[in-house]
Amino acid sequence: MYPHREAVVHGARALSWSEVYSRFIRLASALINHGIGPGDTVAAMLPNIPEMYEAHFGVPMAGAVLNAINTRLDASTIAFILEHAEAKVLLTDREFSATIKEALAQISHEILVIDVDDVSYEGGELLGNIDYEALLEQGDPEFEWQMPGDEWDAISLNYTSGTTGDPKALVYHHRGAPI
C-alpha cells in the first residue's frame, strides 16, 4: 500500500516496503536455485535484524520451512536441532560463530551455511559457504512465488526448551500463522 515508506530500520540502514519485498523474493529465488524446495528446513541463528525478518517471509515463499533457533542455546542443543530438523541451510550471524562452529562440528550431514555479516556487531568470524548479500544477488528479482498448495503445509519448525530431555519439535502450519 505504501511501497516507498520505511518498513525496516536497523542502525543507519533503512529499507522501504518495496525494497523489503524485493529482498523476500530474491531470498526465495536464491534458495530454490540452491536446491531448497517444499518441506526443506532452513534454520536461522540470527538476532533481531532485518535478515531474520526477511527469512520469515522469503523462506516460506520458497516453499521451505523456517526453523528459528533460540540464540541462547548451547552448541550441543543446536547440533541436535540441526540434525533432527534435517536442516539443509543455516543462516547465521558472526555474533554466534563460536557456538555455531562447535555445533557444525557435531552434525553428520552437509549444510549450506550462509553468513549474515551484521555491521552492528564487531567480532566473531564468518563460517559460511556464502555471504547473505551475495546469496540475494543470485536471486531473481522477477521471481513469481506461489502460495502453498495446502494451508496445512508447514511454515515453521519450532523446538521446546528440552528441560526434560532433548528439545521437542513443534510444526506450525500456514493456516495457523498470523498475518
N, C-alpha and C positions, 0 to 999 in steps of 0.2 A: 504494500500500500504506500509506503514511504521509502523507496529504494535508495534515496540519497541521504537519508538521516542516519546518524550514528547508531550502530547496533551494538558494537563491542569496543570497549576501551581497555587497553592494558598498557600501563605506563604512558609513554609518549605516542603509542600506536593506537590509532582509531580506524575502525572499519565500518563502512556503511552496510545497510541491509543487502544491497546488490552485491557488494564485494564478498560478504559472508556467504551468501547463497552461491556465488561463483566458486568459492573455496569448498563448499559442501560437494558440489558437482564434480569438481576436479579430484577431490579425495575419493569419491565413489568410483569414478572412472579409472583412476590410477590403481586403486585396489583391485578392480576387475582385471586390469592389464597385468597385474602380478598374480593372477590366478585365484583371486578371492571371489567367492560367489555365495549363493544362498546357503544358509546354515553354517558357514565357516565362522570361526570365532576370531575376532580382532580384540586383543587385550590392550588396555591403556593404563599406564602407570604415570599419570600426569597430575600436576597440581591444578588449581583453578585458573587456567589460562585459556586463551582463545582456541588453541588447538584441541583442548578437551571438549569444548563446546562444539567445535566442528566435527569431532568424532561422533558425537551424539546424533548427528544428522547424516553425515557422509557415510558412515559405516552401514546404517540401515538402507541408505539409498543404493548401496552396492548389493543389497540382499543379505548382508552378513549380520552377525550378532555381536554387539558390543559387550565386552567384559571389562568394566571399570574396576581396577584393583585399588583397594584401600592403600593409601600411601604410607600408612603406619605399620604395615605388616613386615614381618621378618623374611629373610631370603628363602628359608625352607618352606614357609607357607605360600609364598609367591610361586615357588617352583611347583608345589603341589597343585595350585590353581592352574598354572600354565599347562601342566600335564593333563590334569583332569578335564579341563576345558578344551583340550586339543587345539590350543591357540596356534594359528598359522602366522599371525602378525602380532608384534608388540610395539606400540607407540610408547616411547619413554623419554623422560626429561633427564638431562645430565645431573640434576639435583639428586636423583635416586640411583646414580650409576654404581656406587659401591654395592648396594643391596641387589640391584638388578644383575650386576656382573656375577655375584655369588649365586643368585637364583638360576641364571642361564647355565652355569656350570653343572647344575644338578638335574637338568631336564634331558630327556633322551631323544627328543625329536628336533628336527630343524625348525627354526622360526625366523621369519623376516623381522629384523629389529630396525625400527625407524626412529631416528633421533630427532627430538624436538629441542632445538637449541634456543631456549628461552633467554633473551638478553638481560632479563631482570635478575638472573641468578649467576653468580660468579663461582667457579669451582666445578668439581666433578669432571667427568670425561665423557666423550662421545663413544658409544659402543656399537652403533648400528651399522647396517649394510648400506643405508641411505639416509640422507637428511630429509626431514619432513617437507621443507620448501622445495627441494629437488623432486620429491615424490609428486607434489602438487603440479609441478611443471610438466610431468608426464601425463597428467590428466587432461581429458578432452573438455574444453570449456563449453562445447555444444552437446555434451552427453545428455541423453534423454533417459532419466531414471524412471523406473516403473514402481508402482505401488505393489505391496506384497500380494502374492496370489491368494493368500488366505489370511484373514485377520488374526488367526490363531498362530501364525508363524512367529517364531521367537524374534524379539527385537533386542533383548539384553539378557546377559547371564550374570547373575549376582551371586555372591557367596556369603554365607553366615560367618560369624566370628570364629567358629570352631572351638569354642570354650570347652566342649566335652569330647574333643577329638578333632579329626580333620574337618575343615570347613565344608558345609553342605551347599550344593548348587541349587539356585532358585532361578527358574526360567521365567522371564517376563515376556508377554506377547504383545503384538501391535494393538489388539483390541483393548487391552488394559492400560496402554501407555497414554498418559495425559497429553493433551495437545497444547 
